[in-house]
Amino acid sequence: MSMAYFTLYSRTWCHLCDDMLQALVVLVGDGYRVDVIDVDADPALVEQYDELVPVLQGCLPGQPPQTLCHYHLDAAAVQQFLDLSAVHGDGRRGD
């Protein structure tokens, strides 16, 4: 079964990006995949996210990504996404 996961649009030199990733891992543990995408590697991503980085999206199978927050982790928005993923039957990975 496909699982919910997160995408973090980031930069290598961005302390806010590091802070958001660390806060996300503390909040959700290691039960969810987190893809970290360097926006500077793709001009289209720079154009889309440049001044908003870091941007966190929640992804559910078969649905468009949902932007949860930018600059700082919004724990309430992440929890709401996790609750939605549970409704869709996408819980933590079983390792």
C-alpha positions in Angstrom: 0.0 0.0 0.0 1.3 3.5 -0.8 1.9 5.8 2.2 1.6 9.4 2.9 4.9 11.3 2.8 6.4 14.8 3.0 8.4 16.9 0.5 10.6 19.7 1.9 11.7 22.2 -0.6 15.0 23.4 0.8 18.5 25.0 0.2 21.8 23.7 1.3 22.7 27.0 3.0 19.3 27.6 4.7 19.2 27.4 8.5 15.4 27.7 8.5 15.4 24.6 6.2 17.5 22.7 8.6 15.3 23.8 11.5 12.1 22.8 9.7 13.5 19.3 8.9 14.6 18.7 12.4 11.3 19.9 13.9 9.4 17.7 11.4 11.4 14.6 12.4 10.8 15.3 16.0 7.1 15.7 15.4 6.5 12.7 13.1 9.4 10.4 14.0 10.9 8.1 11.4 7.6 6.6 10.3 7.2 8.8 7.3 9.3 9.4 4.3 10.7 12.9 3.9 12.0 13.9 0.5 14.3 16.9 0.6 14.5 18.8 -2.7 17.2 21.5 -3.3 15.3 24.2 -5.1 18.6 25.7 -6.4 19.1 22.5 -8.5 16.2 23.4 -10.8 15.5 26.9 -12.1 11.7 26.2 -12.3 11.7 25.4 -8.5 13.7 28.6 -7.8 11.1 30.5 -9.7 8.2 28.8 -7.8 9.7 28.7 -4.2 12.6 31.1 -4.1 11.6 33.4 -1.3 9.3 31.0 0.4 11.9 28.3 1.2 11.6 26.2 3.2 8.3 24.9 2.0 6.8 21.7 3.4 4.2 19.7 1.4 2.2 16.7 2.5 1.6 14.1 -0.2 -1.2 11.4 -0.3 -1.3 8.8 -3.0 -3.6 9.8 -5.9 -3.9 13.4 -4.7 -2.1 16.6 -5.5 0.6 17.7 -2.9 -0.8 19.9 -0.1 1.4 22.8 1.0 1.4 22.7 4.8 3.7 25.6 5.7 6.7 27.6 4.8 9.5 29.4 6.8 8.6 27.6 10.1 7.0 24.3 10.8 3.2 24.6 11.5 2.7 21.6 13.8 -1.1 22.0 13.7 -1.1 21.8 9.9 1.2 18.8 9.9 -1.1 17.1 12.5 -4.2 17.9 10.4 -2.4 16.3 7.4 -1.5 13.2 9.4 -5.2 12.9 10.6 -6.3 13.2 7.0 -3.8 10.5 6.0 -5.2 8.2 8.6 -8.7 8.7 7.2 -7.4 7.7 3.8 -5.9 4.6 5.3 -2.3 5.8 4.9 -0.6 5.4 8.3 3.0 5.0 9.3 5.2 2.6 7.4 5.5 -0.8 9.0 9.3 -1.5 9.0 
